[in-house]
Amino acid sequence: MGIDKFVLPEGPFEPTWESLRNYQVPQWYLDAKFGIFIHWGLYSVPAFYSEWYPHFMYVKDSRVCSKMVL
């Protein structure tokens, strides 16, 4: 496998600011609504164990369970 397989073809821009200034933003981009997708849940609050937080709440002697006041 040669290195040539990893070389990207040349794009429409030159490595200059002037080349970027000539770019026209597509209308669909200007019409789009801004949004960020994030996944937030109960596990986001304690900031450790991620999605496994609810599971480890019930595992005796786990780091999560030891911090809970029962």
Contacts in CASP RR format, 6 or more apart in sequence:
PFRMAT RR
TARGET T0000
AUTHOR 0000-0000-0000
METHOD contacts of the structure
MODEL  1
MGIDKFVLPEGPFEPTWESLRNYQVPQWYLDAKFGIFIHWGLYSVPAFYS
EWYPHFMYVKDSRVCSKMVL
13 19 0 8 1.000
13 20 0 8 1.000
13 23 0 8 1.000
42 53 0 8 1.000
42 54 0 8 1.000
43 49 0 8 1.000
43 50 0 8 1.000
43 51 0 8 1.000
43 52 0 8 1.000
43 53 0 8 1.000
43 54 0 8 1.000
46 53 0 8 1.000
46 64 0 8 1.000
46 67 0 8 1.000
48 63 0 8 1.000
48 64 0 8 1.000
49 56 0 8 1.000
49 63 0 8 1.000
49 64 0 8 1.000
53 64 0 8 1.000
56 62 0 8 1.000
56 63 0 8 1.000
56 64 0 8 1.000
56 65 0 8 1.000
57 64 0 8 1.000
57 65 0 8 1.000
57 68 0 8 1.000
58 65 0 8 1.000
59 65 0 8 1.000
END
